[in-house]
Amino acid sequence: MKLSSELAAFSNRLGHQFSDPSLLVQAVTHASIVTIHRDDNQRLEFLGDRVLGLVISDALLKADPAASEGVLAPRYNALVRRETCAAVAIELDLGSVLKLGRSEMKSGGRRKEALLADAMEAVIAAVFLDAGFDTARDVVAALWSPQVARVKDDARDAKTALQEWAQAQGDPPPVYVEVARSGPDHQPVFTLEARLASGQTAQATAGSKRHAEQAAATALLEKVSR
């Protein structure tokens, strides 16, 4: 089996040449386009999630031998969460080579965070099955190096930090309220407001509720820290 020119270019960006190209084809095939002659990437995603977790766990232990589990856990979560996997996928332009059904194509599937993150994990599994753990580890290490370099700053997300700040004041956790929604159904835009018991608030707008909540928490943290 020979890869298309687009997948061959992606393989170069990934930094791995497949002995079994069909693994890469399966990794970029979404369930929305599956036929009787083609497997989707869901099983590979399941495996890739575990491979990524092992690689990142090992990397964190080696990077900071003195760190406790309580320190390592949030760093690990920051590196394997959906947003990080999607960010790596975007850097690789993985969306451009995804094989999607018509409905996913029309709804902007190539830009969907969850879909990109799942496909990225499937690609990791494809490398693992094609060439073994050492090669998969090297590929992940190269792709995740920017995130690993700043993981200490990213480990505590804004919502967690804001909740800890509120608790330190003796207040209940902040609440998040959707105050507006706009845009088409396939690409909505959300405005969320973070509220503290003290009455202080901050709003933010993003393409997902999760991102809007994080941005609102960041804005409110900056406000209460002044």
N, CA, C and O of each residue as an XYZ file, in Angstrom:
904
protein
N       0.844     -1.199      0.000
C       0.000      0.000      0.000
C       0.876      1.244      0.000
O       1.832      1.337      0.770
N       0.550      2.192     -0.859
C       1.309      3.428     -0.949
C       0.474      4.582     -0.430
O      -0.709      4.703     -0.748
N       1.104      5.430      0.374
C       0.395      6.578      0.928
C       0.146      7.632     -0.139
O       0.930      7.772     -1.078
N      -0.937      8.366      0.006
C      -1.182      9.515     -0.852
C      -0.111     10.564     -0.586
O       0.586     10.502      0.427
N       0.018     11.515     -1.484
C       1.030     12.554     -1.300
C       0.766     13.354     -0.027
O       1.704     13.770      0.652
N      -0.519     13.570      0.298
C      -0.861     14.329      1.512
C      -0.450     13.562      2.759
O       0.114     14.144      3.686
N      -0.728     12.250      2.794
C      -0.357     11.455      3.958
C       1.154     11.254      4.041
O       1.710     11.175      5.137
N       1.816     11.171      2.898
C       3.273     11.058      2.901
C       3.900     12.321      3.490
O       4.870     12.250      4.244
N       3.336     13.474      3.138
C       3.826     14.737      3.689
C       3.571     14.806      5.187
O       4.412     15.283      5.950
N       2.397     14.325      5.604
C       2.087     14.295      7.031
C       3.061     13.380      7.765
O       3.538     13.725      8.846
N       3.359     12.221      7.190
C       4.302     11.290      7.798
C       5.660     11.961      8.009
O       6.321     11.731      9.021
N       6.066     12.784      7.057
C       7.328     13.522      7.203
C       7.248     14.508      8.364
O       8.188     14.631      9.148
N       6.121     15.209      8.467
C       5.955     16.156      9.577
C       5.948     15.434     10.917
O       6.468     15.940     11.911
N       5.358     14.256     10.931
C       5.278     13.448     12.141
C       6.650     12.965     12.579
O       6.914     12.814     13.772
N       7.520     12.724     11.610
C       8.855     12.232     11.908
C       8.955     10.722     11.952
O       9.843     10.169     12.601
N       8.031     10.045     11.250
C       8.070      8.587     11.205
C       7.584      8.103      9.847
O       6.533      8.524      9.365
N       8.365      7.209      9.234
C       7.988      6.584      7.970
C       7.433      5.196      8.268
O       8.116      4.367      8.868
N       6.220      4.947      7.859
C       5.525      3.714      8.231
C       5.930      2.529      7.366
O       5.937      2.609      6.138
N       6.266      1.430      8.032
C       6.481      0.175      7.325
C       5.148     -0.380      6.844
O       5.064     -1.006      5.787
N       4.107     -0.140      7.640
C       2.741     -0.560      7.285
C       1.877      0.699      7.154
O       1.279      1.145      8.133
N       1.811      1.266      5.957
C       1.064      2.519      5.762
C      -0.416      2.427      6.121
O      -1.050      3.438      6.421
N      -0.965      1.209      6.089
C      -2.387      1.074      6.398
C      -2.706      1.505      7.830
O      -3.834      1.901      8.124
N      -1.721      1.428      8.712
C      -1.935      1.863     10.093
C      -2.190      3.370     10.153
O      -3.055      3.831     10.898
N      -1.437      4.127      9.369
C      -1.652      5.566      9.347
C      -2.997      5.904      8.720
O      -3.700      6.801      9.187
N      -3.347      5.191      7.673
C      -4.642      5.418      7.029
C      -5.774      5.193      8.022
O      -6.711      5.988      8.100
N      -5.681      4.103      8.781
C      -6.715      3.838      9.782
C      -6.737      4.918     10.854
O      -7.805      5.314     11.320
N      -5.557      5.397     11.246
C      -5.476      6.396     12.317
C      -6.155      7.705     11.950
O      -6.638      8.415     12.833
N      -6.202      8.039     10.670
C      -6.809      9.311     10.249
C      -8.227      9.119      9.718
O      -8.810     10.050      9.163
N      -8.778      7.933      9.881
C     -10.122      7.638      9.385
C     -11.155      7.747     10.503
O     -11.140      6.961     11.450
N     -12.036      8.708     10.389
C     -13.084      8.924     11.387
C     -14.261      7.977     11.144
O     -14.506      7.542     10.019
N     -14.973      7.673     12.213
C     -16.096      6.733     12.112
C     -17.168      7.204     11.139
O     -17.933      6.386     10.627
N     -17.238      8.498     10.877
C     -18.282      9.033     10.003
C     -18.132      8.615      8.548
O     -19.059      8.784      7.756
N     -16.961      8.064      8.185
C     -16.736      7.689      6.788
C     -16.499      6.193      6.630
O     -16.219      5.731      5.524
N     -16.604      5.439      7.696
C     -16.271      4.022      7.657
C     -17.227      3.248      6.756
O     -18.441      3.456      6.777
N     -16.652      2.364      5.975
C     -17.427      1.444      5.143
C     -17.050      0.020      5.542
O     -16.224     -0.185      6.432
N     -17.643     -0.936      4.895
C     -17.360     -2.340      5.202
C     -15.911     -2.699      4.905
O     -15.398     -3.689      5.426
N     -15.243     -1.897      4.066
C     -13.864     -2.205      3.677
C     -12.847     -1.377      4.445
O     -11.653     -1.450      4.152
N     -13.285     -0.597      5.412
C     -12.363      0.318      6.073
C     -12.654      0.375      7.568
O     -13.812      0.451      7.979
N     -11.584      0.339      8.389
C     -11.710      0.448      9.835
C     -11.508      1.895     10.269
O     -10.705      2.618      9.680
N     -12.248      2.321     11.311
C     -12.055      3.685     11.804
C     -10.955      3.696     12.873
O     -10.340      2.670     13.165
N     -10.726      4.875     13.444
C      -9.583      5.039     14.346
C      -9.918      4.903     15.830
O      -9.079      5.225     16.672
N     -11.111      4.437     16.173
C     -11.511      4.410     17.573
C     -10.695      3.442     18.419
O     -10.321      3.766     19.546
N     -10.420      2.268     17.888
C      -9.610      1.309     18.655
C      -8.173      1.811     18.795
O      -7.549      1.638     19.842
N      -7.656      2.429     17.745
C      -6.315      2.997     17.837
C      -6.269      4.135     18.847
O      -5.291      4.285     19.579
N      -7.315      4.924     18.886
C      -7.399      6.007     19.865
C      -7.285      5.457     21.289
O      -6.561      6.010     22.118
N      -7.997      4.378     21.564
C      -7.968      3.727     22.882
C      -6.535      3.340     23.252
O      -6.086      3.582     24.372
N      -5.828      2.739     22.300
C      -4.453      2.314     22.554
C      -3.522      3.518     22.668
O      -2.662      3.562     23.547
N      -3.696      4.476     21.793
C      -2.810      5.643     21.788
C      -2.877      6.436     23.068
O      -1.872      6.981     23.523
N      -4.059      6.505     23.651
C      -4.219      7.198     24.927
C      -3.331      6.563     25.990
O      -2.721      7.269     26.794
N      -3.256      5.246     25.997
C      -2.433      4.530     26.983
C      -0.945      4.686     26.689
O      -0.144      4.835     27.612
N      -0.572      4.652     25.420
C       0.838      4.834     25.054
C       1.291      6.235     25.439
O       2.358      6.411     26.027
N       0.479      7.224     25.106
C       0.814      8.607     25.455
C       0.966      8.755     26.961
O       1.911      9.384     27.437
N       0.033      8.175     27.711
C       0.102      8.275     29.166
C       1.383      7.688     29.730
O       1.982      8.268     30.635
N       1.811      6.545     29.210
C       3.035      5.908     29.690
C       4.258      6.750     29.338
O       5.148      6.938     30.167
N       4.297      7.254     28.105
C       5.434      8.067     27.675
C       5.550      9.328     28.530
O       6.639      9.676     28.986
N       4.434     10.005     28.743
C       4.457     11.240     29.514
C       4.801     10.972     30.974
O       5.554     11.733     31.582
N       4.259      9.901     31.539
C       4.583      9.551     32.928
C       6.076      9.327     33.096
O       6.685      9.830     34.040
N       6.659      8.574     32.182
C       8.087      8.277     32.231
C       8.906      9.557     32.068
O       9.895      9.757     32.774
N       8.501     10.412     31.151
C       9.234     11.658     30.913
C       9.204     12.565     32.142
O      10.212     13.188     32.478
N       8.065     12.641     32.808
C       7.950     13.499     33.987
C       8.787     12.974     35.152
O       9.415     13.751     35.871
N       8.793     11.669     35.333
C       9.606     11.084     36.400
C      11.088     11.363     36.179
O      11.818     11.675     37.120
N      11.524     11.250     34.936
C      12.935     11.479     34.626
C      13.297     12.959     34.706
O      14.412     13.309     35.092
N      12.360     13.819     34.345
C      12.638     15.256     34.332
C      12.761     15.834     35.740
O      13.493     16.800     35.957
N      12.041     15.240     36.697
C      12.055     15.769     38.063
C      12.019     14.605     39.048
O      10.959     14.278     39.582
N      13.178     13.975     39.292
C      13.219     12.777     40.139
C      12.753     13.022     41.577
O      12.359     12.082     42.266
N      12.794     14.257     42.027
C      12.426     14.546     43.408
C      10.961     14.916     43.576
O      10.486     15.059     44.703
N      10.238     15.074     42.471
C       8.848     15.529     42.539
C       7.942     14.457     43.143
O       8.087     13.269     42.854
N       7.015     14.893     43.977
C       6.058     13.974     44.586
C       4.924     13.685     43.613
O       4.786     14.352     42.587
N       4.114     12.682     43.947
C       2.961     12.357     43.102
C       2.006     13.543     43.011
O       1.409     13.789     41.963
N       1.866     14.276     44.117
C       0.985     15.429     44.115
C       1.441     16.533     43.187
O       0.624     17.308     42.690
N       2.740     16.610     42.950
C       3.294     17.582     42.008
C       3.198     17.060     40.579
O       2.889     17.811     39.654
N       3.465     15.772     40.408
C       3.496     15.189     39.068
C       2.104     15.074     38.450
O       1.952     15.260     37.243
N       1.097     14.773     39.250
C      -0.245     14.511     38.718
C      -0.808     15.680     37.911
O      -1.285     15.452     36.799
N      -0.781     16.925     38.410
C      -1.317     18.015     37.587
C      -0.488     18.274     36.341
O      -1.028     18.700     35.319
N       0.799     18.027     36.406
C       1.633     18.186     35.211
C       1.236     17.149     34.161
O       1.111     17.449     32.974
N       1.045     15.931     34.636
C       0.615     14.862     33.734
C      -0.718     15.217     33.084
O      -0.871     15.100     31.868
N      -1.672     15.645     33.888
C      -2.989     15.995     33.357
C      -2.909     17.098     32.319
O      -3.632     17.073     31.322
N      -2.035     18.066     32.547
C      -1.881     19.170     31.601
C      -1.323     18.692     30.262
O      -1.645     19.258     29.217
N      -0.494     17.662     30.290
C       0.171     17.199     29.071
C      -0.660     16.214     28.255
O      -0.479     16.109     27.042
N      -1.568     15.490     28.909
C      -2.337     14.484     28.173
C      -3.782     14.912     27.918
O      -4.523     14.187     27.255
N      -4.195     16.065     28.424
C      -5.583     16.481     28.258
C      -5.902     16.767     26.795
O      -5.011     16.944     25.965
N      -7.179     16.806     26.510
C      -7.658     16.946     25.135
C      -7.110     18.188     24.453
O      -6.742     18.141     23.279
N      -7.054     19.300     25.180
C      -6.586     20.543     24.572
C      -5.147     20.436     24.095
O      -4.797     20.963     23.039
N      -4.309     19.750     24.877
C      -2.903     19.612     24.500
C      -2.758     18.702     23.287
O      -1.998     19.009     22.369
N      -3.477     17.591     23.277
C      -3.423     16.688     22.124
C      -3.891     17.404     20.856
O      -3.299     17.240     19.789
N      -4.947     18.189     20.980
C      -5.452     18.928     19.822
C      -4.448     19.973     19.361
O      -4.286     20.188     18.160
N      -3.771     20.625     20.305
C      -2.774     21.634     19.939
C      -1.623     21.007     19.149
O      -1.138     21.595     18.182
N      -1.191     19.820     19.559
C      -0.136     19.109     18.821
C      -0.646     18.732     17.430
O       0.080     18.851     16.444
N      -1.894     18.278     17.359
C      -2.482     17.919     16.071
C      -2.529     19.122     15.128
O      -2.271     18.990     13.931
N      -2.856     20.275     15.664
C      -2.918     21.492     14.846
C      -1.533     21.855     14.327
O      -1.386     22.249     13.170
N      -0.521     21.725     15.171
C       0.858     22.005     14.742
C       1.270     21.096     13.585
O       2.022     21.503     12.700
N       0.770     19.869     13.604
C       1.083     18.903     12.536
C       0.173     19.063     11.320
O       0.384     18.420     10.292
N      -0.840     19.923     11.440
C      -1.873     20.055     10.405
C      -2.536     18.701     10.148
O      -2.771     18.315      9.003
N      -2.825     18.003     11.218
C      -3.470     16.696     11.121
C      -4.865     16.814     10.527
O      -5.313     15.915      9.815
N      -5.552     17.906     10.812
C      -6.908     18.078     10.304
C      -7.018     17.991      8.802
O      -8.034     17.541      8.274
N      -5.972     18.423      8.104
C      -6.028     18.452      6.641
C      -6.018     17.070      6.013
O      -6.403     16.919      4.854
N      -5.580     16.047      6.763
C      -5.499     14.697      6.183
C      -6.543     13.744      6.760
O      -6.557     12.562      6.418
N      -7.415     14.246      7.631
C      -8.442     13.381      8.192
C      -9.433     12.931      7.130
O      -9.798     13.694      6.236
N      -9.858     11.687      7.241
C     -10.863     11.139      6.341
C     -12.204     11.194      7.065
O     -12.450     10.443      8.008
N     -13.068     12.103      6.601
C     -14.325     12.380      7.291
C     -15.520     12.134      6.392
O     -15.429     12.230      5.168
N     -16.640     11.816      7.020
C     -17.890     11.703      6.291
C     -18.419     13.077      5.918
O     -17.935     14.096      6.412
N     -19.402     13.098      5.053
C     -19.951     14.359      4.560
C     -20.468     15.246      5.700
O     -20.239     16.455      5.700
N     -21.160     14.643      6.665
C     -21.736     15.438      7.754
C     -20.658     16.100      8.597
O     -20.793     17.261      8.982
N     -19.586     15.365      8.886
C     -18.494     15.939      9.661
C     -17.756     17.010      8.868
O     -17.307     18.011      9.426
N     -17.635     16.793      7.573
C     -16.997     17.797      6.724
C     -17.770     19.105      6.786
O     -17.182     20.175      6.940
N     -19.089     19.014      6.665
C     -19.926     20.206      6.643
C     -19.951     20.917      7.994
O     -20.126     22.134      8.051
N     -19.778     20.173      9.070
C     -19.851     20.772     10.401
C     -18.491     21.211     10.936
O     -18.348     21.484     12.127
N     -17.501     21.278     10.064
C     -16.186     21.763     10.468
C     -15.362     20.764     11.250
O     -14.607     21.141     12.146
N     -15.502     19.492     10.916
C     -14.820     18.441     11.653
C     -13.311     18.571     11.694
O     -12.689     18.159     12.674
N     -12.714     19.123     10.675
C     -11.253     19.248     10.629
C     -10.727     20.216     11.689
O      -9.532     20.241     11.982
N     -11.636     21.013     12.260
C     -11.224     21.985     13.272
C     -11.721     21.630     14.671
O     -11.425     22.346     15.627
N     -12.468     20.544     14.805
C     -13.038     20.196     16.112
C     -11.957     19.665     17.053
O     -11.196     18.760     16.712
N     -11.916     20.250     18.231
C     -10.880     19.895     19.197
C     -10.925     18.418     19.582
O      -9.894     17.745     19.593
N     -12.110     17.919     19.897
C     -12.231     16.526     20.331
C     -11.815     15.563     19.229
O     -11.126     14.575     19.481
N     -12.234     15.857     18.020
C     -11.912     14.991     16.888
C     -10.401     14.993     16.620
O      -9.815     13.942     16.357
N      -9.777     16.165     16.686
C      -8.334     16.268     16.464
C      -7.560     15.540     17.566
O      -6.581     14.847     17.289
N      -7.999     15.701     18.804
C      -7.318     15.034     19.915
C      -7.401     13.518     19.779
O      -6.410     12.817     19.981
N      -8.574     13.016     19.440
C      -8.742     11.572     19.270
C      -7.855     11.041     18.142
O      -7.230      9.988     18.273
N      -7.810     11.779     17.043
C      -6.997     11.348     15.908
C      -5.513     11.372     16.253
O      -4.749     10.521     15.797
N      -5.108     12.354     17.063
C      -3.699     12.424     17.465
C      -3.312     11.202     18.274
O      -2.232     10.641     18.086
N      -4.194     10.787     19.177
C      -3.923      9.575     19.955
C      -3.890      8.351     19.057
O      -3.088      7.445     19.282
N      -4.742      8.308     18.049
C      -4.743      7.180     17.117
C      -3.442      7.124     16.322
O      -2.922      6.042     16.050
N      -2.925      8.280     15.953
C      -1.654      8.326     15.225
C      -0.516      7.799     16.102
O       0.360      7.083     15.618
N      -0.528      8.150     17.379
C       0.493      7.638     18.304
C       0.430      6.115     18.368
O       1.459      5.440     18.347
N      -0.791      5.580     18.447
C      -0.946      4.130     18.464
C      -0.438      3.505     17.174
O       0.174      2.437     17.205
N      -0.681      4.149     16.048
C      -0.217      3.628     14.760
C       1.301      3.533     14.733
O       1.860      2.558     14.230
N       1.972      4.554     15.278
C       3.443      4.515     15.345
C       3.891      3.377     16.254
O       4.834      2.654     15.930
N       3.222      3.219     17.383
C       3.567      2.153     18.326
C       3.426      0.775     17.685
O       4.315     -0.065     17.823
N       2.329      0.538     16.994
C       2.108     -0.760     16.363
C       3.067     -0.984     15.199
O       3.453     -2.117     14.911
N       3.442      0.087     14.543
C       4.319     -0.022     13.378
C       5.776     -0.257     13.758
O       6.488     -0.998     13.080
N       6.219      0.378     14.851
C       7.658      0.343     15.129
C       8.025      0.113     16.591
O       9.209      0.105     16.928
N       7.053     -0.071     17.455
C       7.366     -0.370     18.842
C       7.374      0.842     19.763
O       7.249      1.986     19.326
N       7.526      0.549     21.062
C       7.405      1.604     22.069
C       8.517      2.640     21.972
O       8.250      3.833     22.110
N       9.741      2.220     21.742
C      10.848      3.183     21.721
C      10.639      4.255     20.657
O      10.884      5.437     20.896
N      10.185      3.830     19.486
C       9.941      4.792     18.415
C       8.775      5.700     18.765
O       8.838      6.910     18.548
N       7.720      5.125     19.303
C       6.566      5.937     19.719
C       6.988      6.946     20.779
O       6.558      8.100     20.750
N       7.820      6.515     21.703
C       8.306      7.423     22.755
C       9.088      8.578     22.141
O       8.917      9.729     22.545
N       9.942      8.278     21.172
C      10.742      9.330     20.549
C       9.870     10.321     19.778
O      10.120     11.526     19.803
N       8.855      9.812     19.100
C       7.952     10.688     18.348
C       7.184     11.599     19.298
O       7.092     12.805     19.073
N       6.635     11.015     20.361
C       5.893     11.820     21.337
C       6.809     12.838     22.002
O       6.420     13.992     22.184
N       8.012     12.430     22.364
C       8.945     13.342     23.026
C       9.240     14.556     22.145
O       9.316     15.682     22.637
N       9.403     14.322     20.849
C       9.684     15.431     19.929
C       8.474     16.350     19.774
O       8.614     17.573     19.775
N       7.297     15.763     19.642
C       6.093     16.554     19.415
C       5.648     17.314     20.662
O       5.126     18.424     20.562
N       5.853     16.724     21.821
C       5.371     17.324     23.077
C       6.436     18.194     23.759
O       6.174     18.748     24.826
N       7.612     18.323     23.176
C       8.687     19.042     23.867
C       8.319     20.476     24.254
O       8.690     20.897     25.350
N       7.608     21.257     23.421
C       7.237     22.612     23.866
C       6.318     22.598     25.079
O       6.452     23.428     25.979
N       5.376     21.643     25.100
C       4.454     21.559     26.229
C       5.168     21.107     27.508
O       4.886     21.603     28.599
N       6.098     20.155     27.353
C       6.845     19.671     28.514
C       7.689     20.797     29.105
O       7.840     20.894     30.322
N       8.237     21.648     28.236
C       9.104     22.734     28.690
C       8.372     23.736     29.574
O       8.975     24.343     30.458
N       7.074     23.909     29.339
C       6.327     24.892     30.122
C       5.266     24.250     31.020
O       4.358     24.937     31.487
N       5.369     22.966     31.261
C       4.300     22.269     31.982
C       4.135     22.772     33.415
O       3.026     22.733     33.948
N       5.197     23.238     34.047
C       5.071     23.730     35.415
C       4.117     24.918     35.479
O       3.401     25.096     36.464
N       4.112     25.726     34.425
C       3.218     26.886     34.389
C       1.803     26.480     34.002
O       0.835     27.094     34.448
N       1.682     25.455     33.178
C       0.372     25.046     32.668
C      -0.358     24.071     33.597
O      -1.563     23.863     33.453
N       0.369     23.473     34.550
C      -0.191     22.370     35.321
C      -1.433     22.766     36.111
O      -2.400     22.007     36.171
N      -1.410     23.930     36.704
C      -2.593     24.385     37.435
C      -3.406     25.271     36.501
O      -3.004     26.398     36.212
N      -4.534     24.777     36.030
C      -5.344     25.601     35.138
C      -5.997     26.721     35.937
O      -6.040     26.691     37.167
N      -6.504     27.707     35.205
C      -7.035     28.916     35.833
C      -8.219     28.628     36.752
O      -8.343     29.246     37.810
N      -9.088     27.696     36.361
C     -10.255     27.377     37.193
C      -9.815     26.803     38.543
O     -10.375     27.143     39.585
N      -8.806     25.931     38.510
C      -8.301     25.368     39.761
C      -7.684     26.453     40.627
O      -7.928     26.507     41.833
N      -6.884     27.318     40.011
C      -6.242     28.391     40.766
C      -7.268     29.339     41.370
O      -7.103     29.781     42.507
N      -8.334     29.660     40.622
C      -9.365     30.560     41.141
C     -10.118     29.909     42.299
O     -10.440     30.572     43.285
N     -10.395     28.620     42.179
C     -11.080     27.910     43.256
C     -10.225     27.903     44.518
O     -10.735     28.100     45.620
N      -8.924     27.677     44.354
C      -8.031     27.665     45.514
C      -7.960     29.049     46.151
O      -7.882     29.174     47.373
N      -7.987     30.097     45.310
C      -7.971     31.464     45.840
C      -9.234     31.717     46.667
O      -9.160     32.270     47.764
N     -10.388     31.313     46.139
C     -11.651     31.516     46.840
C     -11.656     30.770     48.176
O     -12.104     31.305     49.191
N     -11.160     29.543     48.168
C     -11.125     28.752     49.395
C     -10.223     29.394     50.439
O     -10.512     29.350     51.635
N      -9.118     29.996     49.973
C      -8.204     30.678     50.893
C      -8.867     31.875     51.557
O      -8.479     32.277     52.654
N      -9.877     32.449     50.885
C     -10.614     33.577     51.465
C     -11.768     33.110     52.350
O     -12.462     33.923     52.960
N     -11.964     31.799     52.412
C     -13.081     31.263     53.174
C     -14.397     31.310     52.416
O     -15.466     31.198     53.015
N     -14.324     31.476     51.107
C     -15.516     31.579     50.268
C     -15.810     30.254     49.566
O     -14.917     29.415     49.444
N     -17.032     30.052     49.106
C     -17.358     28.860     48.311
C     -16.701     28.948     46.937
O     -16.237     30.016     46.540
N     -16.658     27.845     46.216
C     -16.050     27.848     44.880
C     -16.775     28.809     43.938
O     -17.965     29.068     44.117
N     -16.072     29.334     42.944
C     -16.725     30.200     41.951
C     -17.730     29.401     41.123
O     -17.642     28.177     41.027
N     -18.668     30.102     40.539
C     -19.627     29.463     39.646
C     -19.459     30.057     38.254
O     -18.980     31.179     38.094
N     -19.861     29.284     37.254
C     -19.726     29.701     35.857
C     -21.106     29.648     35.200
O     -21.794     28.628     35.243
N     -21.490     30.763     34.596
C     -22.817     30.892     34.016
C     -22.704     31.291     32.552
O     -22.000     32.243     32.215
N     -23.401     30.561     31.680
C     -23.439     30.939     30.270
C     -24.370     32.143     30.119
O     -25.549     32.070     30.464
N     -23.832     33.250     29.602
C     -24.637     34.469     29.474
C     -25.002     34.784     28.027
O     -25.876     35.612     27.772
N     -24.336     34.125     27.081
C     -24.672     34.363     25.675
C     -24.125     33.238     24.822
O     -23.141     32.584     25.165
N     -24.801     33.035     23.693
C     -24.346     32.054     22.696
C     -24.693     32.602     21.323
O     -25.801     33.090     21.098
N     -23.733     32.517     20.408
C     -23.949     33.022     19.060
C     -23.296     32.095     18.051
O     -22.684     31.094     18.422
N     -23.427     32.431     16.766
C     -22.827     31.619     15.718
C     -23.711     30.464     15.306
O     -24.706     30.167     15.966
N     -23.344     29.804     14.202
C     -24.134     28.659     13.717
C     -24.003     27.458     14.639
O     -23.086     27.396     15.458
N     -24.918     26.503     14.508
C     -24.924     25.327     15.378
C     -23.636     24.525     15.268
O     -23.184     23.949     16.258
N     -23.035     24.477     14.080
C     -21.834     23.664     13.906
C     -20.568     24.382     14.382
O     -19.507     23.765     14.474
N     -20.671     25.673     14.682
C     -19.501     26.419     15.147
C     -19.949     27.511     16.132
O     -19.791     28.699     15.853
N     -20.503     27.109     17.275
C     -21.037     28.090     18.223
C     -19.938     28.865     18.949
O     -18.796     28.418     19.048
N     -20.313     30.018     19.443
C     -19.420     30.852     20.244
C     -20.121     31.113     21.579
O     -21.270     31.555     21.603
N     -19.429     30.840     22.685
C     -20.029     30.937     24.005
C     -19.411     32.090     24.801
O     -18.204     32.324     24.737
N     -20.245     32.794     25.540
C     -19.778     33.786     26.504
C     -20.146     33.293     27.892
O     -21.323     33.104     28.200
N     -19.134     33.086     28.733
C     -19.322     32.585     30.094
C     -18.879     33.649     31.093
O     -17.961     34.429     30.837
N     -19.551     33.658     32.223
C     -19.188     34.578     33.298
C     -18.775     33.789     34.529
O     -19.499     32.901     34.980
N     -17.614     34.113     35.067
C     -17.151     33.535     36.323
C     -17.582     34.460     37.449
O     -17.386     35.672     37.371
N     -18.172     33.890     38.501
C     -18.707     34.690     39.603
C     -18.180     34.184     40.941
O     -18.168     32.981     41.202
N     -17.747     35.113     41.778
C     -17.330     34.798     43.135
C     -18.421     35.218     44.116
O     -19.259     36.067     43.812
N     -18.391     34.613     45.286
C     -19.389     34.944     46.306
C     -19.312     36.405     46.708
O     -20.301     36.973     47.170
N     -18.149     37.021     46.539
C     -17.959     38.432     46.879
C     -18.691     39.365     45.927
O     -18.832     40.557     46.200
N     -19.162     38.813     44.796
C     -19.835     39.628     43.796
C     -18.961     39.998     42.621
O     -19.453     40.548     41.636
N     -17.678     39.710     42.703
C     -16.766     40.009     41.599
C     -17.005     39.027     40.452
O     -17.223     37.835     40.671
N     -16.959     39.545     39.238
C     -17.233     38.726     38.052
C     -16.262     39.076     36.929
O     -15.603     40.115     36.949
N     -16.196     38.186     35.963
C     -15.437     38.438     34.727
C     -16.018     37.550     33.638
O     -16.432     36.420     33.897
N     -16.044     38.072     32.422
C     -16.599     37.330     31.294
C     -15.521     37.043     30.252
O     -14.507     37.736     30.167
N     -15.774     36.003     29.467
C     -14.882     35.666     28.353
C     -15.681     34.922     27.294
O     -16.685     34.274     27.590
N     -15.217     35.027     26.059
C     -15.879     34.395     24.920
C     -14.909     33.472     24.205
O     -13.747     33.820     23.995
N     -15.397     32.281     23.829
C     -14.549     31.314     23.128
C     -15.426     30.343     22.353
O     -16.652     30.363     22.469
N     -14.783     29.497     21.563
C     -15.504     28.542     20.731
C     -15.979     27.307     21.455
O     -16.660     26.474     20.857
N     -15.646     27.159     22.719
C     -16.152     26.054     23.527
C     -16.398     26.567     24.940
O     -15.764     27.524     25.385
N     -17.321     25.921     25.637
C     -17.621     26.348     27.011
C     -16.397     26.195     27.896
O     -16.135     27.041     28.751
N     -15.650     25.122     27.696
C     -14.481     24.883     28.531
C     -13.463     26.004     28.370
O     -12.936     26.514     29.359
N     -13.188     26.385     27.142
C     -12.220     27.458     26.914
C     -12.728     28.786     27.442
O     -11.952     29.578     27.978
N     -14.026     29.041     27.297
C     -14.592     30.289     27.803
C     -14.508     30.340     29.325
O     -14.204     31.388     29.893
N     -14.776     29.215     29.988
C     -14.673     29.162     31.436
C     -13.244     29.424     31.898
O     -13.019     30.179     32.844
N     -12.286     28.801     31.230
C     -10.883     29.008     31.602
C     -10.476     30.459     31.405
O      -9.788     31.036     32.247
N     -10.903     31.048     30.293
C     -10.551     32.441     30.017
C     -11.211     33.380     31.023
O     -10.593     34.351     31.459
N     -12.461     33.098     31.394
C     -13.147     33.919     32.387
C     -12.468     33.795     33.748
O     -12.331     34.782     34.471
N     -12.042     32.571     34.097
C     -11.327     32.368     35.358
C     -10.009     33.125     35.364
O      -9.635     33.719     36.375
N      -9.306     33.107     34.238
C      -8.046     33.856     34.131
C      -8.281     35.346     34.336
O      -7.541     36.006     35.065
N      -9.321     35.871     33.684
C      -9.638     37.301     33.802
C     -10.009     37.670     35.229
O      -9.624     38.733     35.716
N     -10.754     36.799     35.902
C     -11.160     37.082     37.273
C      -9.981     36.969     38.238
O      -9.888     37.724     39.205
N      -9.087     36.026     37.969
C      -7.876     35.915     38.790
C      -7.049     37.190     38.704
O      -6.538     37.680     39.710
N      -6.924     37.719     37.495
C      -6.169     38.959     37.312
C      -6.844     40.104     38.052
O      -6.167     40.973     38.602
N      -8.165     40.112     38.072
C      -8.909     41.192     38.736
C      -8.721     41.141     40.247
O      -8.482     42.171     40.877
N      -8.829     39.936     40.837
C      -8.733     39.847     42.297
C      -7.298     39.950     42.797
O      -7.061     40.176     43.984
N      -6.333     39.783     41.877
C      -4.924     39.835     42.281
C      -4.362     41.254     42.256
O      -3.232     41.478     42.689
N      -5.131     42.200     41.760
C      -4.641     43.582     41.656
C      -4.515     44.232     43.042
O      -4.117     45.392     43.145
